[in-house]
Amino acid sequence: MLRRRTILAVAGLFLLVHVGVLISFGTASPGPFVSDLIQLILGGLLIFSSIQASRRSEGLARSFWRLTATAYAFWFIAQGLSVYYDLFRSFADLPWISNLLFSFWFAPLAMAMFLDPEYEAGGLDPLVALDFAQAIIVCVAAYLYFFYLPKTEAGSQLAHSVWAPYFIGYTFVAASFLLRAVFSSSSVVRALFGRFGALLTLSGITDAMYYYGPGRNLKTGAWFDLLWSALIFLPLAFAESWKQQEDAPESSAQVLPPAKHLYTQMSYLLYPLLVLIMSVRIARDRLGLAATVVFLSFVCSSARLLVTQNRLVRVQEALRREASRDSLTGLWNRKVILETLDRELLRAGRHRETVGLIMADVDHFKAVNDSRGHTAGDLVLRIIASEIASGVRPYDSVGRYGGEEFLIVAPDCNLQQTWELAERIRNCVSSCTIVAGGSAVSVSLSLGIAVGTAAVGSEPLLQAADAALYQAKNAGRNRVEPSLGRAASASQNSSPATPGESKFWL
């Protein structure tokens, strides 16, 4: 906090010195040089403050301040070229280069509109990289449109014919910032885009005053320089006063009203739109250049669309998995496993086959939750689910039916084959050793089996398997019972686990 106040105090002191220089020297030597030098120092302080603000931030705010530092680095280079030209008056191309950077320093900052908070985790987002490439193309098109093709009295100034389009584009950027601030539900986004939207608006008004109003024809060192210095001091004050706010990030999970979502998506069209508008004018004199610029912009836009589409497909796959899988065990959920049963019964009816159904329940699972806690109980349930899945055939389907109950659909199985499959599953689970809290947890399954066809239907088949499961529990648990009343029991005095048994520590 002390360092921030010190930087603000130093910046304020330079503003006061600037006022004194303008009053004392004005446009006479060394007034212009000192005026430009003071603005250069203020710009350096602003870049430093923006970098520090990014380090104090996370997510979207961090990327925003990095883009701010990049934008003002462009401005800093332009100002440095102006100071150099004031000293040596060499390299005739320096004025138009610095004026180009002065005119489009905000291009990197405008990329903040493309930031997607869902992917702002500190790494380089491919979308941001593509948008940066698009910004470079905009700068190339702007050079051709504003400096190379128009005829102007001074090669370093904008031609009168392009002043109006320049201010329209500038207004579009400022309005986009303000719209995002207005329609955002995030206080972080409102603070950043609201402040810098207002700053860009003031900067555009100042530029208009310089080209059209009282600043026209004024030389460096005149009173108008103080306005430029104030426009540097304001974002510096924003950066030094910035504190990362606790805020839920904007994300695609938030349901935005259609109008707000439309305004957010429209910002991505800004750079391609600017390139297209400028290329129409460029094509009148340099058709090949215009075609090249439009093609490169098209490549960036298409790549961005492909990246966005890929992310959309991944999100859809994740949602589909979430909708079909049990969140705890990773098995099919109740809805999907019942749909699978219906589908297999229909298929079995076409091929005149039978479908085996196994309903399994973990024995004394409540005791595990009561003695070890629900966290340990969840881990035990995951292990059991994994063991069940490992014991079935590749084309069998396993789902969590509810609580600690599981359903296994076994296509093309008669009663004997279903019984053997259930026994294999029971052995897999009963032979595994789970250690939780330093002591072993014994787990076993009671299983009921039933076999049916399409003519029987899923509901009677489920009822038969459920009745068989209760028979297994009433007969002593850790056993398989068929729906016909015949049991395949596991001896309570069975031999200990084989050397290949599974073992788990929790």
C-alpha positions as CSV (number, residue, x, y, z in Angstrom):
1,M,0.0,0.0,0.0
2,L,2.9,2.4,0.8
3,R,4.5,1.6,-2.5
4,R,1.3,2.4,-4.4
5,R,0.9,5.7,-2.6
6,T,4.5,6.5,-3.4
7,I,3.9,5.9,-7.1
8,L,0.8,8.0,-7.1
9,A,2.6,10.8,-5.3
10,V,5.5,10.7,-7.8
11,A,3.0,10.7,-10.8
12,G,1.2,13.6,-9.2
13,L,4.4,15.5,-8.7
14,F,5.3,15.0,-12.4
15,L,1.9,16.4,-13.3
16,L,2.7,19.5,-11.3
17,V,6.1,19.8,-12.9
18,H,4.4,19.5,-16.3
19,V,2.1,22.4,-15.5
20,G,5.2,24.5,-14.5
21,V,7.0,23.6,-17.7
22,L,4.0,24.5,-19.9
23,I,3.7,27.8,-18.1
24,S,7.4,28.6,-18.1
25,F,8.5,27.5,-21.6
26,G,5.4,26.6,-23.6
27,T,6.3,25.8,-27.2
28,A,9.8,27.5,-26.9
29,S,12.8,25.3,-26.4
30,P,13.3,23.2,-24.2
31,G,9.5,23.1,-23.5
32,P,8.4,20.5,-26.2
33,F,11.3,18.2,-25.3
34,V,10.6,18.4,-21.5
35,S,6.9,18.0,-22.0
36,D,7.3,14.8,-24.1
37,L,9.9,13.5,-21.6
38,I,7.5,13.9,-18.6
39,Q,4.8,12.1,-20.5
40,L,7.3,9.3,-21.3
41,I,8.1,8.9,-17.6
42,L,4.4,8.9,-16.7
43,G,3.9,6.2,-19.4
44,G,6.7,4.1,-17.9
45,L,5.1,4.4,-14.4
46,L,1.7,3.3,-16.0
47,I,3.2,0.2,-17.5
48,F,4.9,-0.7,-14.2
49,S,1.6,-0.2,-12.3
50,S,-0.3,-2.3,-14.8
51,I,2.2,-5.2,-14.5
52,Q,1.9,-5.0,-10.7
53,A,-1.9,-4.9,-10.9
54,S,-1.8,-8.1,-13.0
55,R,0.3,-9.8,-10.4
56,R,-2.3,-8.9,-7.7
57,S,-5.1,-10.3,-9.9
58,E,-6.3,-13.6,-11.2
59,G,-8.4,-14.9,-14.0
60,L,-9.8,-12.3,-16.4
61,A,-8.5,-9.4,-14.4
62,R,-4.9,-10.6,-14.7
63,S,-5.2,-11.0,-18.5
64,F,-6.9,-7.6,-18.7
65,W,-4.0,-5.8,-17.0
66,R,-1.5,-7.6,-19.1
67,L,-3.2,-6.4,-22.2
68,T,-3.3,-2.9,-20.7
69,A,0.5,-3.0,-20.1
70,T,1.0,-4.2,-23.7
71,A,-1.2,-1.4,-25.1
72,Y,0.6,1.3,-23.2
73,A,4.0,-0.3,-24.2
74,F,3.0,0.5,-27.8
75,W,2.2,4.1,-26.6
76,F,5.5,4.2,-24.8
77,I,7.5,3.2,-27.9
78,A,5.7,6.0,-29.9
79,Q,6.4,8.5,-27.2
80,G,10.0,7.4,-27.0
81,L,10.3,8.0,-30.8
82,S,8.9,11.5,-30.3
83,V,11.4,12.3,-27.6
84,Y,14.2,11.0,-29.8
85,Y,13.0,13.1,-32.8
86,D,12.8,16.2,-30.6
87,L,16.5,15.7,-29.7
88,F,18.1,14.7,-33.0
89,R,15.6,15.5,-35.8
90,S,16.9,12.5,-37.8
91,F,15.2,9.7,-39.5
92,A,12.3,11.4,-41.4
93,D,10.2,8.2,-41.1
94,L,10.0,8.4,-37.3
95,P,7.1,10.9,-37.1
96,W,4.6,8.8,-39.1
97,I,5.7,5.6,-37.3
98,S,5.1,7.2,-33.9
99,N,1.8,8.7,-35.1
100,L,0.6,5.3,-36.3
101,L,1.4,3.8,-32.8
102,F,-0.3,6.8,-31.1
103,S,-3.4,6.4,-33.3
104,F,-3.8,2.6,-32.7
105,W,-2.2,2.0,-29.3
106,F,-5.6,0.8,-28.0
107,A,-5.6,-2.2,-30.3
108,P,-4.2,-4.7,-27.7
109,L,-6.5,-3.2,-25.1
110,A,-9.5,-3.8,-27.3
111,M,-8.6,-7.5,-27.2
112,A,-9.9,-7.5,-23.7
113,M,-13.4,-7.8,-25.1
114,F,-12.4,-11.2,-26.4
115,L,-11.3,-12.6,-23.0
116,D,-13.3,-15.6,-22.0
117,P,-13.3,-15.9,-18.2
118,E,-13.9,-19.6,-18.4
119,Y,-10.5,-20.2,-19.9
120,E,-8.5,-17.5,-18.1
121,A,-6.3,-19.6,-15.8
122,G,-3.0,-17.9,-16.4
123,G,-2.0,-19.8,-19.5
124,L,-2.2,-18.6,-23.1
125,D,-5.7,-19.1,-24.5
126,P,-5.6,-20.0,-28.2
127,L,-8.5,-17.7,-28.8
128,V,-6.6,-14.8,-27.3
129,A,-3.6,-15.7,-29.5
130,L,-5.8,-15.7,-32.6
131,D,-7.4,-12.4,-31.6
132,F,-3.9,-10.9,-31.2
133,A,-3.0,-12.1,-34.7
134,Q,-6.3,-10.5,-35.9
135,A,-5.2,-7.2,-34.1
136,I,-1.9,-7.2,-36.0
137,I,-3.9,-7.6,-39.3
138,V,-6.1,-4.6,-38.2
139,C,-2.9,-2.6,-37.6
140,V,-1.6,-3.5,-41.1
141,A,-5.0,-2.6,-42.7
142,A,-5.0,0.6,-40.6
143,Y,-1.6,1.6,-41.9
144,L,-2.7,1.1,-45.5
145,Y,-6.0,2.8,-44.9
146,F,-5.0,5.8,-42.8
147,F,-1.4,6.5,-43.9
148,Y,-0.2,4.7,-47.0
149,L,-3.1,5.4,-49.5
150,P,-4.6,8.7,-48.4
151,K,-2.9,11.9,-49.5
152,T,-2.0,14.2,-46.7
153,E,-0.1,17.4,-46.3
154,A,2.2,15.9,-43.6
155,G,3.1,12.2,-44.0
156,S,3.0,11.8,-40.2
157,Q,-0.7,12.9,-39.8
158,L,-4.0,11.3,-40.6
159,A,-5.5,12.6,-43.8
160,H,-8.7,14.6,-43.5
161,S,-10.6,12.0,-45.6
162,V,-10.1,9.3,-42.9
163,W,-10.7,11.3,-39.7
164,A,-14.4,10.3,-39.6
165,P,-13.9,6.5,-40.1
166,Y,-11.1,6.7,-37.4
167,F,-13.4,8.2,-34.8
168,I,-16.3,5.8,-35.7
169,G,-14.0,2.9,-35.1
170,Y,-12.7,4.4,-31.8
171,T,-16.2,5.0,-30.7
172,F,-17.1,1.4,-31.5
173,V,-14.4,0.1,-29.2
174,A,-15.3,2.5,-26.3
175,A,-19.0,1.6,-26.7
176,S,-18.2,-2.1,-26.6
177,F,-16.4,-1.7,-23.3
178,L,-19.2,0.2,-21.8
179,L,-21.8,-2.3,-23.1
180,R,-19.9,-5.2,-21.6
181,A,-19.7,-3.3,-18.3
182,V,-23.5,-2.6,-18.3
183,F,-24.6,-6.1,-19.2
184,S,-22.2,-8.1,-17.1
185,S,-23.2,-9.7,-13.8
186,S,-19.6,-9.7,-12.6
187,S,-18.4,-6.8,-10.4
188,V,-14.8,-7.4,-11.7
189,V,-15.9,-7.0,-15.3
190,R,-18.0,-4.0,-14.5
191,A,-15.2,-2.2,-12.7
192,L,-12.5,-2.9,-15.4
193,F,-14.6,-2.4,-18.5
194,G,-16.6,0.5,-17.0
195,R,-13.5,2.5,-16.0
196,F,-11.6,1.8,-19.2
197,G,-14.7,2.4,-21.4
198,A,-15.0,5.8,-19.8
199,L,-11.2,6.4,-20.3
200,L,-11.4,5.4,-24.0
201,T,-14.4,7.8,-24.4
202,L,-12.4,10.7,-22.9
203,S,-9.4,9.8,-25.0
204,G,-11.6,9.8,-28.2
205,I,-13.1,13.2,-27.2
206,T,-9.5,14.5,-26.7
207,D,-8.4,13.3,-30.1
208,A,-11.5,14.9,-31.7
209,M,-10.6,18.2,-29.9
210,Y,-7.1,17.9,-31.3
211,Y,-8.2,17.3,-34.9
212,Y,-11.4,19.4,-35.0
213,G,-11.4,21.6,-31.9
214,P,-9.2,24.0,-29.9
215,G,-6.2,21.7,-30.1
216,R,-6.0,22.0,-33.9
217,N,-2.7,23.4,-35.2
218,L,-1.2,23.5,-31.6
219,K,2.4,22.5,-31.3
220,T,4.1,20.3,-28.7
221,G,4.5,22.3,-25.4
222,A,1.1,24.0,-25.6
223,W,-1.5,23.8,-22.9
224,F,-3.1,20.8,-24.7
225,D,-0.3,18.5,-23.6
226,L,-1.7,18.6,-20.1
227,L,-4.8,16.7,-21.3
228,W,-2.5,14.0,-22.7
229,S,-0.8,13.7,-19.4
230,A,-4.1,13.5,-17.5
231,L,-5.1,10.6,-19.8
232,I,-2.0,8.8,-18.7
233,F,-2.4,9.6,-15.0
234,L,-6.0,8.3,-14.9
235,P,-5.3,4.6,-15.9
236,L,-2.2,4.8,-13.6
237,A,-4.5,5.7,-10.7
238,F,-6.8,2.8,-11.7
239,A,-4.0,0.4,-11.7
240,E,-2.6,1.5,-8.3
241,S,-6.0,1.4,-6.7
242,W,-7.0,-1.9,-8.2
243,K,-7.7,-4.7,-5.7
244,Q,-8.9,-8.2,-6.9
245,Q,-12.5,-8.5,-5.8
246,E,-14.1,-11.7,-4.6
247,D,-16.4,-12.5,-7.4
248,A,-17.9,-15.4,-9.2
249,P,-16.5,-15.4,-12.7
250,E,-18.6,-15.0,-15.7
251,S,-18.9,-18.4,-17.3
252,S,-20.9,-20.3,-19.8
253,A,-22.7,-22.0,-17.0
254,Q,-24.4,-18.8,-16.2
255,V,-27.6,-18.4,-18.2
256,L,-27.6,-15.0,-19.8
257,P,-30.8,-13.4,-21.2
258,P,-30.7,-13.6,-25.1
259,A,-30.1,-9.9,-25.5
260,K,-27.1,-9.8,-23.1
261,H,-25.6,-13.0,-24.7
262,L,-26.0,-11.3,-28.1
263,Y,-24.1,-8.2,-27.0
264,T,-21.3,-10.3,-25.6
265,Q,-20.9,-12.3,-28.8
266,M,-21.0,-9.3,-31.1
267,S,-17.7,-8.0,-29.7
268,Y,-15.9,-10.8,-31.4
269,L,-16.9,-9.4,-34.8
270,L,-15.1,-6.1,-34.2
271,Y,-11.7,-6.8,-35.7
272,P,-13.0,-8.7,-38.8
273,L,-15.5,-6.0,-39.4
274,L,-12.9,-3.2,-39.2
275,V,-10.6,-5.2,-41.6
276,L,-13.5,-5.6,-44.1
277,I,-14.5,-1.9,-44.0
278,M,-10.9,-0.7,-44.5
279,S,-10.2,-3.3,-47.2
280,V,-13.1,-2.0,-49.3
281,R,-11.3,1.4,-49.5
282,I,-7.8,-0.3,-50.0
283,A,-9.2,-2.4,-52.9
284,R,-9.8,0.7,-55.0
285,D,-6.1,1.3,-55.3
286,R,-4.4,-1.9,-54.3
287,L,-6.7,-4.9,-55.0
288,G,-3.9,-7.4,-54.3
289,L,-3.1,-5.9,-50.9
290,A,-6.8,-5.8,-49.9
291,A,-7.3,-9.4,-50.9
292,T,-4.3,-10.5,-48.9
293,V,-5.5,-8.6,-45.8
294,V,-9.0,-10.0,-46.1
295,F,-7.7,-13.6,-46.6
296,L,-5.5,-13.4,-43.5
297,S,-8.4,-12.0,-41.5
298,F,-10.6,-14.8,-42.8
299,V,-8.0,-17.5,-41.8
300,C,-7.9,-16.1,-38.2
301,S,-11.7,-15.9,-38.0
302,S,-12.1,-19.4,-39.3
303,A,-9.4,-20.8,-36.9
304,R,-11.2,-19.0,-34.0
305,L,-14.5,-20.6,-35.1
306,L,-12.9,-24.1,-35.2
307,V,-11.4,-23.6,-31.7
308,T,-14.8,-22.5,-30.4
309,Q,-16.5,-25.4,-32.1
310,N,-14.0,-27.9,-30.7
311,R,-14.7,-26.5,-27.2
312,L,-18.4,-26.7,-27.7
313,V,-18.1,-30.4,-28.8
314,R,-16.0,-31.1,-25.7
315,V,-18.6,-29.4,-23.4
316,Q,-21.4,-31.3,-25.1
317,E,-19.5,-34.6,-24.5
318,A,-19.0,-33.7,-20.9
319,L,-22.6,-32.8,-20.4
320,R,-23.7,-36.1,-22.1
321,R,-21.4,-38.0,-19.9
322,E,-22.7,-36.2,-16.8
323,A,-26.2,-36.9,-17.9
324,S,-25.6,-40.6,-18.4
325,R,-23.1,-41.5,-15.7
326,D,-23.4,-41.9,-12.0
327,S,-21.3,-39.1,-10.4
328,L,-19.9,-41.2,-7.6
329,T,-19.1,-44.5,-9.2
330,G,-18.8,-43.6,-12.9
331,L,-21.1,-46.4,-13.9
332,W,-24.3,-45.9,-15.9
333,N,-27.0,-44.1,-13.9
334,R,-30.4,-45.6,-13.2
335,K,-32.1,-44.0,-16.2
336,V,-29.5,-45.2,-18.7
337,I,-29.2,-48.8,-17.3
338,L,-33.0,-49.2,-17.5
339,E,-33.0,-47.9,-21.1
340,T,-30.2,-50.4,-21.8
341,L,-32.3,-53.2,-20.4
342,D,-35.3,-52.2,-22.6
343,R,-33.1,-52.0,-25.7
344,E,-31.4,-55.4,-25.0
345,L,-34.8,-57.0,-24.5
346,L,-36.0,-55.6,-27.9
347,R,-32.8,-56.9,-29.6
348,A,-33.2,-60.3,-27.9
349,G,-36.8,-60.5,-29.2
350,R,-35.5,-60.0,-32.8
351,H,-32.9,-62.7,-32.5
352,R,-34.9,-65.0,-30.2
353,E,-32.4,-64.8,-27.4
354,T,-32.7,-64.3,-23.6
355,V,-31.3,-61.5,-21.5
356,G,-29.8,-62.1,-18.1
357,L,-30.4,-59.6,-15.3
358,I,-28.4,-59.4,-12.1
359,M,-29.4,-57.2,-9.2
360,A,-26.6,-56.8,-6.6
361,D,-26.7,-55.2,-3.2
362,V,-23.7,-54.5,-0.9
363,D,-24.1,-56.4,2.4
364,H,-24.2,-54.4,5.6
365,F,-23.1,-51.2,3.8
366,K,-24.9,-49.0,6.5
367,A,-22.4,-50.4,9.0
368,V,-19.5,-49.1,6.9
369,N,-21.0,-45.6,6.8
370,D,-21.7,-45.6,10.5
371,S,-18.3,-46.9,11.6
372,R,-16.0,-45.3,9.0
373,G,-17.9,-42.3,7.9
374,H,-19.6,-41.4,4.7
375,T,-16.4,-40.4,3.0
376,A,-14.9,-43.8,3.5
377,G,-18.3,-45.3,2.5
378,D,-18.1,-43.5,-0.8
379,L,-14.6,-44.7,-1.5
380,V,-15.7,-48.3,-0.6
381,L,-18.6,-48.0,-3.0
382,R,-16.3,-46.8,-5.8
383,I,-14.0,-49.8,-5.3
384,I,-16.9,-52.2,-5.3
385,A,-18.3,-50.6,-8.5
386,S,-14.8,-51.0,-10.1
387,E,-14.6,-54.6,-9.1
388,I,-18.1,-55.3,-10.5
389,A,-17.2,-53.6,-13.8
390,S,-14.0,-55.7,-14.0
391,G,-15.9,-58.9,-13.6
392,V,-18.3,-58.6,-16.4
393,R,-17.9,-59.2,-20.1
394,P,-17.0,-56.3,-22.5
395,Y,-20.6,-56.2,-23.9
396,D,-22.4,-56.4,-20.6
397,S,-23.7,-53.2,-19.0
398,V,-23.3,-52.2,-15.4
399,G,-25.3,-49.4,-13.7
400,R,-26.0,-48.0,-10.3
401,Y,-29.6,-48.8,-9.6
402,G,-29.8,-46.8,-6.4
403,G,-27.9,-46.4,-3.1
404,E,-25.7,-49.4,-2.8
405,E,-27.6,-51.5,-5.4
406,F,-26.2,-52.3,-8.8
407,L,-27.8,-53.6,-12.0
408,I,-26.0,-55.8,-14.5
409,V,-27.6,-56.4,-17.9
410,A,-26.1,-59.5,-19.6
411,P,-27.2,-60.0,-23.3
412,D,-27.6,-63.5,-24.7
413,C,-27.4,-65.3,-21.4
414,N,-29.5,-68.2,-20.1
415,L,-30.1,-68.9,-16.5
416,Q,-26.9,-71.0,-16.1
417,Q,-24.7,-68.4,-17.8
418,T,-26.2,-65.5,-15.8
419,W,-25.6,-67.5,-12.6
420,E,-21.9,-68.1,-13.5
421,L,-21.5,-64.4,-14.3
422,A,-23.1,-63.4,-11.0
423,E,-20.8,-65.8,-9.1
424,R,-17.7,-64.3,-10.8
425,I,-18.8,-60.8,-9.8
426,R,-19.5,-62.0,-6.2
427,N,-16.0,-63.6,-6.0
428,C,-14.3,-60.5,-7.4
429,V,-15.9,-58.3,-4.7
430,S,-15.6,-60.7,-1.7
431,S,-11.9,-61.5,-2.5
432,C,-10.8,-57.9,-2.4
433,T,-9.3,-56.4,0.8
434,I,-10.1,-52.8,1.7
435,V,-8.2,-51.1,4.5
436,A,-9.7,-48.0,5.9
437,G,-8.5,-46.2,9.0
438,G,-5.9,-48.8,9.6
439,S,-8.3,-51.7,9.7
440,A,-9.7,-54.1,7.1
441,V,-13.3,-53.7,5.8
442,S,-15.0,-56.8,4.7
443,V,-17.3,-56.4,1.8
444,S,-19.6,-58.8,0.0
445,L,-22.5,-58.8,-2.3
446,S,-25.9,-60.5,-2.3
447,L,-27.1,-61.0,-5.9
448,G,-30.4,-61.9,-7.4
449,I,-30.6,-63.1,-11.0
450,A,-33.4,-63.4,-13.5
451,V,-33.7,-64.3,-17.2
452,G,-36.3,-62.9,-19.6
453,T,-37.3,-62.2,-23.2
454,A,-38.9,-59.3,-24.9
455,A,-42.3,-60.9,-24.3
456,V,-41.7,-60.7,-20.5
457,G,-40.9,-57.0,-20.4
458,S,-38.5,-55.1,-18.2
459,E,-40.8,-54.5,-15.2
460,P,-41.5,-58.2,-14.5
461,L,-37.9,-59.0,-15.0
462,L,-36.8,-56.3,-12.5
463,Q,-39.3,-57.6,-10.0
464,A,-38.1,-61.2,-10.4
465,A,-34.5,-60.1,-9.9
466,D,-35.4,-58.0,-6.9
467,A,-37.3,-60.9,-5.3
468,A,-34.3,-63.2,-5.9
469,L,-32.1,-60.6,-4.2
470,Y,-34.2,-60.6,-1.1
471,Q,-34.0,-64.4,-1.1
472,A,-30.2,-64.1,-1.1
473,K,-30.3,-61.7,1.8
474,N,-32.7,-63.8,3.8
475,A,-30.6,-66.9,3.1
476,G,-27.5,-65.5,4.7
477,R,-26.1,-62.9,2.2
478,N,-22.9,-63.1,0.2
479,R,-24.6,-65.5,-2.2
480,V,-26.4,-65.7,-5.6
481,E,-30.1,-66.6,-5.8
482,P,-32.0,-67.2,-9.0
483,S,-35.6,-66.1,-9.5
484,L,-36.6,-69.8,-9.8
485,G,-35.7,-70.3,-6.1
486,R,-32.5,-72.3,-6.7
487,A,-29.5,-70.9,-4.9
488,A,-25.8,-70.9,-5.6
489,S,-24.4,-70.1,-2.2
490,A,-21.0,-69.1,-1.1
491,S,-19.8,-71.1,1.9
492,Q,-19.4,-68.9,4.9
493,N,-16.2,-70.9,5.6
494,S,-14.8,-70.4,2.1
495,S,-11.1,-70.5,1.7
496,P,-9.1,-67.3,2.1
497,A,-8.4,-65.0,-0.7
498,T,-6.0,-66.2,-3.4
499,P,-2.6,-64.6,-4.0
500,G,-4.1,-62.6,-6.9
501,E,-6.7,-60.9,-4.7
502,S,-7.3,-57.1,-4.9
503,K,-6.2,-55.0,-1.9
504,F,-7.0,-51.4,-1.2
505,W,-6.0,-48.9,1.5
506,L,-8.2,-45.8,2.1
